[in-house]
Amino acid sequence: MKNKQKKSVKQDTYTKLSEAVKAEFEREYQESLKKKQKATYYLLIAFVLLVLAGLVWTAQQPAKEEVATYSPSSESTDQQLSSSISQTWTESSDKGVTDFTRGLTATKEEFSFNWTLKDYDSLVIGMKEDTTGDSLSDIIEKYGKPSSARFDEYSEEYLFLTYAALD
């Protein structure tokens, strides 16, 4: 009987030990799942903060000014100054507001300088008349400083001055 009692105690101890080991493994597994979830949340928050920091940094960078230089496609120096007028509708055209764009063709001597959009005074040069009878000086005197000035993307001999309509 003593042997049977010993066997029963061993069996009970083994069962309790087995249950304790299973419970410990389950607890460790649940802890590891919680750690993985926390790590995932922290990585997601770090990614969002990184994206926001990138957006703030980009917004704080000053806009780079593009400098356009004249480089004629041909060496003819007897090109005449000509212009064209076009009306373009803006996005806020529900009031009928338009932009006034004037395109100019100039010789190398007339536009042989570097300029930026902030340096409009450099544009007041030349006395040749365009097809409408205005010189570049007259155009700027009549309409004021343009809201933008750019060279044609296909040919740098055509300069476009855009005058945005005021509200």
C-alpha positions, 0 to 999 in steps of 0.5 A: 500500500505504501508503494501505491501511495508513493506512486499516487504522490508522484503522479499528483506531483507530476500533474501539478508540475506539468500544469505549472509549466504550461501556465508559465509558458502561457504567461510568457507567450502572452507577455511576448505578444504584448511586447510585440504589440507595443513595439508595433505601436511605437514603430507606427508612432515613430513613422508618423512622427518622421513623416510629420517632421519631414513635412515640417522641414520641407515647408520651412525650406526657402523656395529655390529661385530659378535663374533663366539665362538667354541662350539663342537658338540661332546667332541672328542679331537682327531679330525684332521684338515681337509680342503676343497676348493671350488670356488664360482662365485661372482656377478662381474663374467663377468671377471671370478673373483672368491672367494677362500674359505677354510673350516677347521675342528678344535679341541676345543683346536685349536679354544678355543678363541673368535675372530672377523673378525678384529682380524685375527692374532688370527687365526694363530695357530696350526701346524696340517696339513689338507688333502692338507698338509697345517696347518692353519698357512701355509694357512694364510701365503700363502694366507694372511689374509682372506677377511672374516671368519665364522663358518658354520651355522649348526655346529660351528666346521667348520670354513670357510676362504674366500679369495676374488680375487683381480682385 
